[in-house]
Each structure stands twice: as C-alpha cells, then as structure tokens.
Amino acid sequence: MGSEGLVIKNVRASIEGKIVLRGVTLEIKPGEIHALMGPNGSGKSSLAYLVMGHPKYELLEGSILVDGEDITGLPPEERAKRGIFLAFQTPPETMVKTRNLLIHIAKMRGVPFAKAIEVMKRVNLQQELLDRYLNKGFSGGEMKRSEIVQLYLSNPKYPILDEPDSGMDVEGLIAIGNIVKELKQRGAGVLVITHVARLFRDFSPDYVHVMIDGRIVLTGGQEIVKLIDEKGYEYIRSKYAPQEG
C-alpha cells in the first residue's frame, strides 16, 4: 500500500479551550474528490484550518500526514510547500495588489501570467480587479472567484475549498465545478466543504462525508448528497450521530 495522500488520523482539536473536532479520520488519495458536508457549526471549517496549520487551533490528539510525512509540527508555509492549499470560506482583505499576487504565483509555478488572465475569464472575474488590493471591496462572489484563480495557478496536490459556493451565482457554480473536475484530472486530491447540495449539480464527488458535532458520522457516495437534500441534517443526526449521555 502506497503512502500517497492526505491522511488525517483520529484528530481531536480545540480552539480557545473549546473542543471542535472529536476524533476525525479522513484519507484523500490523489485523483479523488471528497465532499465534507454538515450543518453550520459542525466543525468542517475547523478541520480545514487545522490541516492548514492555523495557530489558534490546538491539536490534542492524532496526526496529519502528506504523502507519508507527518506535518503536524509544521507551520502553514511549510504545509503549503508540501501541496496543501486552503481556499477560505471568508477570504481576508490584504494590502497586496491582486495583479502582484497572481504574478508571484505564476512565476513560482513557472507559468505565464497570461494563464491567470485566461482563468479569470473562465470564472467570470473582471480584469479591473487586478489593480485593486486583494479582496478589498470585493463582493462575496468576486472573492470566491479570485480564490479559484489563485488555486488553479498554484496547482496544489491537496486543495481544500471551504464553502466555495457561498455568494456564488449559477454561472459561478458551473465554473467551480469545471475547475474541480480539472484538478481531479491533474491528479489532485480535492476536499470540498459545503453544507448545501446545490454545489454538486455540475460535478460528482467520489466520496461524501457528513460531519455532526465535530465527528464524521456517515460516509458514502452521491447517495448521501441526495439523502441530505431530501431529509436534512437532523435526520442524519438522529440516525447516525452518537447520542450523548
């Protein structure tokens, strides 16, 4: 059995003393799309931040491996070098011009800046944003589209998309779906985090996981998306989540 993949082993984690992950295990192989679904506040974003190495999250137990290397002690920039990319649920504003960031990413990846322009067109992101500070005054959809452009150019091994559908219109969802499918074809292992089923109209994940109260309580295929769409998370909570007490 090969060691390739992003492997999250029985992680328990807290933020500011509050337990947010309670024994999560997840393995994402190259060329797979995994969907992590669950209601708001279930711990989905916490898992993304923990994998990326956010300093406010404390790992209490377990480990995170990338292609067989334990990265739990590494800072975010070293995790990024090993192929992890996090597209934020709410991208932060920065004082870096969008153009300068995309030029830097393109240079690091050895691709012409024209590729960034091409991807901007694909996701319907206006080129006038190039000369504005990244995310400053951007709409929610513009922030998400900008993140997708950065993701595409970075070409990471293990991209994590945290609620990429938030603030996106139908055309934006189609663009995201096409990018995710292309990442899969490149051999990336993709984790897509969302709480709604509408994101999966344009692509199908290989595996779907449902997180409730910091635990993955159900794993399956596309049928899980249908179950959520038809019966909701309270049904899954009552049927699959461990009962306290």
Beta strands, then each sheet from edge to edge (+ up, - down):
strand 1: 6-15
strand 2: 18-28
strand 3: 33-37
strand 4: 57-66
strand 5: 69-70
strand 6: 84-87
strand 7: 158-162
strand 8: 190-194
strand 9: 207-212
strand 10: 215-220
sheet 1: 2+ 1- 4+ 5-
sheet 2: 6+ 7+ 8+ 3+ 9+ 10-
end
